[in-house]
Amino acid sequence: MEQVEHEANRLYEYLQAQLPAVAGFGVRVVLAILVFLLAGKAIKWALKLTRQSLEKANVDKGVVQFVCSGLRFFLYLLLVFNISTSFGVKESSVAALLGTAGVTVGLALQGGLANVAGGVMILLFKPFQVGDYIIQDQSNGCEGTVSRIDMYYTTLLSMDNKNVVIPNGTLANSTIMNVTAKEHRKLEIKVGISYKSDIKGAKKILEELLKEDPDTRTDEEMVVFVDELAESAVVLGLRVWVATKNYWTVKWRLNERIKEEFDRKGIEIPYKQVDVHVALSERIDYNGNT
């Protein structure tokens, strides 16, 4: 019992001796948490100020998003570095640790670094900007309106309001069709008529429809032509310039008007068909019967 009491006294004295150090460590932890929270708000304020300054300078929206994304990463890394040094960790040790971690993470995340490089390439050469409608022309490609260009990923908004997130490295190495890069697009529509129908009459109808439509550009090239003599139909085509924002509206409206006018004027739009001719021949059997 005396030995147990002696050990208990030693433990009590040890705890009393360490109490100031434990309390000091706890205070530093609490202060570090407070500093992190306050610095986080300051970082958000700095990012907001940076964004507003860049927008006032009429900087491209994609560049603003990319810069703010990279600045956020750098500021939080600097904050963690300062908090670590406040706990007594030497700057040289932190620098060595960051260097080693950087090499390790760089080897492990080669795709991530490729995404960063891809984002820089996108911002430098500007194959598209925020607000453009693009089509990724490759297997399993996707399309949509560009809503964000971040450090690692570009976000598209699809026609049915889905977010499509694509790595920047993939976009930088893909063939991209920027649908809305130009103010005007050439609309092409093809329609088949039967071989019995009046070709000149059908062409005249198409020409009148193009001139009557309010959104077609009559000051630009406008042409109606015979595109192909197909198996089941004579394929007529038309080409006309329209504003990019009105492309689909004009296309859908002209398709409907063509069908209505062809029906009204008796121009037949045939189904795909094949004519089969059967030849009958006489056969004489051994008895002389046919």
C-alpha positions, 0 to 999 in steps of 0.5 A, a space after each residue: 500500500 505504501 508503494 502504491 501510494 508513493 506511485 500515485 503521489 509521483 503521478 500526481 506531481 508529474 501531472 501537476 508539473 505538466 499541467 501548464 504545458 498541457 494548458 498552453 497547448 490547449 490554448 494554442 489549439 483553440 487559438 489556431 482554430 480561431 485563426 483558421 476560421 477568421 483567416 478563412 473569412 478573410 480569404 473569402 473576402 479577398 477572393 470576392 474582392 479579386 473577383 470584383 476587380 477582375 470583372 470590373 476590368 472586363 476580364 474573361 469570366 473563365 479566367 476569373 474563375 480559374 484565377 480565383 480557384 488557384 488563389 484559393 488553393 494558394 492562400 489556404 496552403 499558406 494559412 496551414 503553413 503559418 499555423 504549423 510554424 506557430 506550433 513550433 514546427 521549423 520552417 525548414 522542416 515544413 519546406 522539406 515536408 512540402 517538397 517531399 509531399 509535392 513530389 509524391 503527390 505529383 507522381 500520384 496525381 499526374 492526371 491532376 497536373 495534366 488537368 491544371 495544364 489543360 486549364 491553362 491552355 484553355 485560358 491562353 488559346 480560348 477555344 471556348 469561353 463561359 457561355 459558349 455551347 460546345 460539342 466534345 467530338 470524340 467517343 462518348 463525347 458530350 455537349 452543353 453550355 460552358 458554365 464554369 472553367 475551374 483549375 481542374 475541371 470545366 462544367 457544362 450545362 446540358 440541354 436537359 439541365 444536367 451538370 457535365 463535369 469534364 477534366 481540363 486535360 481531356 478537353 485540351 486533348 479533344 476536338 472541340 466544336 464551338 457552336 456559338 463562336 460565331 454570330 451566324 450559322 449556315 442552316 442546311 435542310 434536305 427533303 426528298 420528293 417523289 420522282 413523279 413530283 414537279 422538281 421546279 415547283 418544289 424548288 420554287 416553294 422552298 425559295 419562297 419559304 426562305 424569303 418569307 421567314 423573318 429570321 433568315 438573312 436575305 442579304 447572304 447566300 441563299 440557295 435551293 438545289 437538287 442534292 441527290 437522285 436517291 433510290 426512292 426520292 429526289 433529294 432537294 436541299 436548301 442552305 441559308 444563313 441565320 443568327 446562331 441564337 435562332 438556328 434551331 427555331 428557324 430549322 424547326 419552323 422551316 421543317 414544319 412549313 415545308 411539310 405543310 406547303 408540300 401537302 397543300 401543293 400536292 408535292 409528295 414526300 415518299 416513304 423509302 421503298 423498293 420496287 420488285 418486278 416478278 418475271 413469269 416464264 413458261 415451263 413445259 413438262 415431259 407430257 407437253 403440258 404448260 
